[in-house]
Amino acid sequence: MPRNQYACNDVSAWTDKYFSNTQTIVERFGDTEVTYAFFLRRPVLSAVRLSTVYIKEQAKKAGQTIGIEVLHEEGEWVGAGEPLFYLSGSFAFLTEHETLILQKLGSACVAAYNAYEMCQILPHVAFLAMDARHCAGTEMAEMMAYGASVGSKAAQRKLGAVGFIGNATDATAHFFGREKGLGTVPHALIGYAGSTLKAAQMFHECFPDENIPILADYFGREITDTLEVCNAFPALAHEGKIAVRLDTHGGRFLEGLDTQKSYDVLGRHAPDAVRDYRTEAELHDLIGTGVSAAAIWSMRESLDNAGFSKVRIIASSGFTPQKCRSMAWAKAPIDIIGTGSFLPDKWSETNATADIIAYGGVPRVKVGREFLLKKSR
């Protein structure tokens, strides 16, 4: 495939062609000041900073004066069709930028909404944003990390939630008030080391001041390998400086479990979770294969029975808002959830839209979009 000949900062090349055509026409027949209203067709949290910073930077480069009226505080709930912000300035200048502004707006707002929902469901659990590998390039990764941070801060502010304590990459760690990304270890390192214990030893040798992360599912011995690492580093385990990440895939149960044993585990800790009506998907989250509520309770039991009550549990693998809700029903003893599932599931819902609502100071908008007009105050 030939390399793209256009630079990523070439606005004319990356905008919709009809906006470039519009610029040509307006420049010939006379420029005018316009006001745009930017909105989404579904409820979201306001996360407009990346889009407004973009157009401010572009205006500065072009020597243009623009006006931006943000209508909702960052992290504030915004209803379907409600304008997020108004943008005013030269029509000839702004028209080419509409496409790129919209690209930076919708998905961040939806990600913020989803992240808030997850924090609301499990306010006492910390979250770690591990979305980067699921993103279509670095620009999307920036938008998703930003969105998660907005939703997290809103939940922290409104609900007292722990929220997102960090993310997996250095480049976007600043959104979470950090200088560096956070994480455990990949499965690839376990395979390289040849054992879970050896990988933990290697990690500790290279990063002696860091907490030791255990990724326990590589050999299918989540309980056995976790306890082996804890017994090898008992002082760190008792100081709470070891954490085990559960990432068992959906093709099998956590070590020692099956369907009946999973029911038994929840029966001991959260019997009401499986007594009420549950959908098939919800039941799977509770007692099925992979990282179920029963699996998390089983690990907690094993650690506590072995005297390692300070070892924390990190849960990952498909933690959508619905899976978080299942964990809340089961009162699952999770310390941290690693997730990228705040990414929008239905991408069409992220489609942000803009309409011009005034030309030369005169209100005018296409029929059916009158709700976007500025309200008199």
N, C-alpha and C positions, 0 to 999 in steps of 0.2 A: 504494500500500500504506500503510495507516495506521501511524503511529509506535507503537512498543511503549509501553504505558502504565506498564510496570514499570521502576523504576530498577535498574541493574545490581547494586546492593548490597542489593537486597531478597531476602534468603535464602528466605523463604517462597514467593515468586513463582517462583524459579528452581530450587528443589529438586523432586525427584519428589514427587507429591502424597501417595503412601502414607507418606512420611516425615513430612509435616505432619500427616496423620491419626494417625500413631503418636504424635507429640508430644502431641496433644490427649488421646488415650487414656491415655498414661502420666501426664500431669498430673492426670487425674481419679482414676486408680486407685493412684497412688503411684509416685514416682520411685525409681530405683535406680541404683547405679553399674554401668557396663558397661565391658567392654574389647573393642575392635575389633582385628582383624588385617587389614591391608591388603596385597594381593599381586597379582601378575599370573600369567597362565597360560603365559607363555613366559619364557625367560632374558632378563634385562635387566641394565643397570648401575643401581645405586641412585642415584636423583636425586629425593629426596623433599623438598628444602628448601622449594620453593614451596608444597607442600601443608601442611607442618607450620607454616610461618610464617603461612599463612592461618588455620589453626585456632587458633593462639596469639593472633593479633590479635582474632579473633572472641570468644575466651574472655575476653580482657582487657576488651573492650567490654561484655560481658555480666556481668562480675564473677564468672566461673566459674573453678574450679580444675580443671585437666586434667593428665594425666600422659602423656608421650610417651616411648616406648622405641624408639629407632632401632636396628635390629638389624644394619645393614651400613653401613660407612663410605661416604661419598659417592664414587661411582665404582667401588665394589666390585661384582664379578660376583655376581648373585643368580639362583639356579636357578628354574625354573618351579614355581610354587606355594609358594615360600618366602616367609614374611611379610617385608615390607620394614620395617614398624614396627607397634607396638602403640599404641593410643590409648585412654586411660581417662578416664572422667568421667561426669557426669550423663547418663542416657539421654535425658531430656526435652530437654536442651540439644543433645547431639551428633547426634541422629537427623536433624534437618533439614540438617545440614552434610555428611552423607555424600556426596551427589551432587556437591557443589562440591569436596570434597577429591579425589574420584576424577577429576574433570575436570582437576585440576592435577597428577596423578600419572603416569598410564600413558604418555602421549605423550612426556613429558620423559624417562622411563626408557628408552624405545625409541630416541629420538633420541640419547641418550647412548651407547647400545650401538652404533648405526650409526656415529656419529662416531668412536668408539674403533676400530671395525673399519677405517675408512678410514685413520686415522692409523697403525694397525698395519701395513697393507699398504704404505703409502708413508711410512715414518718420517722420511725425509730431506726431505720436501716440506712446505712451509708451506700451511696451509689458511685460507681466508677464508670465513666464514659469510655466504652471500648468500640466505638463506631467506625474508626478510621478505615479499617480494612473493608468495610462494606460500602464505602463512599466511592463515587465516580470521579476521582481526582482530588487534588489538594484543595481546590476552591470549595467543593462540596464539603470536604472534611472540616474546613473552617466554619462554614455555615452551620453544620450540625453541632459542632462543639459549642459554638456561640448560642444556638437555640437551647441546648441542654442546660447551659449555664444560666440563661434567662429563666427557664422554667424552674430550675433548682433554687435560684435566689428568691423567686416569688413564693415558693413553698416554704423556704426558710423564714421569710419575712412574715407571711400570713399564718402559717401553721406551726412554726417552730420545728419544722422537719430538719433532719440531719442533711438530707439532700445529697447532691453530687460533691464529693470531696476532691475530685480530680479527674483526669482523663489519661489516655494512653500515649499521647504524643507530646513532645516538647514544644512543637510549633504552636499548639493551641492551649497549652497549660495555663497561659496568662488569663484566660477567661475564667478560670477557677481559682485565681489568686496564687498560682504556683509558678515556679521557674522551670520545672521539669515534669515530664509525664510520669505516671505511676503504672505499675503492673506486676505480674507475677513472673512466671517463666513460660516459654512455649513448649508444646509437646516435642518439638524438634530437639530441644536441649536434653529432654529425658531420654530420647532415643540415642542421642550422641553419648550421654553418660553411661547408658546401659542399665541404670537403676535409678529409682526415685531418690534414694538416699544419696547416691553419688552425685546426682545433680544438685541436691541441696548443699552438699559439702563443697562442691565447686563454686556455687553461688556465694556461700559464706566466705570462702577464701578470697574471692574477688571483691566482695562488698561486705566487709566485716562489720560495718556500722549499720547496715540495713537489716530490717526484719527478714526472716527467712520465709520465702513463699514455697509452699508445697503444691505441685500439680499432681493429683493423686490417681488419675484414671488411666494412665498410659498402659499399664500392665493388667488392668482390671482388678487391682488389689487396693482399692481406695482405703479401706480400714487398715489393712496390714501394713501398707507402705507408709501411711500417715503416722501410725504408732511407731514404726521403725525410726522415722526421722525424729519424732519427739523424744524417743528414748536415747537417740544419739546426741541430742542437744537439750537435755532436761532443764538446765538453768534457763535457757532462752524460752523454752516452752512455758515454764512456770512464771516467767516475767511477762508473758503475753506477747513475745516477740516472734512467734511463729503463727502463720496462718495457712490453712489448707483451702485450696480452691477446688470445688467440685465442678467438673465439666463432663461428666459421664454422658456419652451420646445416647440418642433415643433408641438404639438398637439393642440395649441390654439394661439390666438392673444394676444398681450399685452392689458391690460385693456383699454377699450374704442375704440379699433380698430377693423376693419374688412377689407375686400379687398378694398372696395371703399374708406373708410376713410384713408387707407394706401396710396392709389393713391393720395388723396387730400393732405396728409401731404407732400409727396415728391413733389407734384405740387407747393407747397408754397416755398420749399427750394432748390430743385434740379430737376427741371422739365425735364432736358435733360437725366437724369438717366433712365427714363422710356420711353422716346421718341425714342431712338435708338433701334435697334434690340437686343433682349436679349434671351438667351436660357431659358428653363424652370427653370433650377437650378439658374441661375442668377436672374431671375425675382422673384423667391422665396426669395432669399437673400434681395431683395429690398423691396417687398411689401407683402411677405407671412407671415406665422405664425412664432412663435418663435422670436428670436432676429434679426429682420430685420432692414434695414436702416430706414424704416418708424417708427418702434418702438423706435429707438434711438432718432430720431427727435421729436417724440411725447413726450418722457420724457424730452428732452431739452426744448421744448416749455412750458411744464407744470411747470418745475422748474423756468424758467425765468419769466413766467407770475405771479408766486407766490413770486417773489423777491429773488429767491435763485440761482442767476446766477453763484455763486462761487462753488456750489456743483458739483463735478465731476462725470462723467459717466464711469463705467467700464463695458465693454461688454464681454460676454463669450458665449460659446455654439457653437462648430463647426467652429471656425475661421481658416479655411484653407487659403492658398494663394488666391484661387478663391473668397472666401467670403470677404477677405480683398480687393480684386480688386473691388468687388461690392460696398463696403463701400466707396472706393475712388471715384467711379463714383457719388455716392450720397452725397459726402462731409459730411458724417455722423459725427456728433459732438462727437467723442469718445475721451476720455482722456487716457484710458488704455484698452488694450485687454488682457484678460486672456486666454491663449491657450496652448493646448498640441498638436495641429494639425500640428506642424512642424515635428512630428514623421513621418518616412517614411510610405507612404500609400501602396506602392507596395514593399513588403519586399525583393523580388528577386533582386530589383535594388540595394540593399545594399551589395550584394555579392562581397566582396573584393577578390582579387586573388593574388597569388605570384608565380613567376617562378624563378628558378635559372638561371642566365645569364652568370656565369663564374665558372669554376672549376679549382682550383690551379692557378688562374690568367689568364686562357685561356678562352676567350669568347666562350660560347656554350649555345644555347637555342633551345627549340623544334621548329620545322618548323611552321611558322605562327606567332611566337612571336618575330621575329627579331626586331620589333619596340621598344622592351624593352631594347635592348643593349645600353650601355653607348655611347653617341655620343662623337666623338673626338672634343677637344676644341682647 
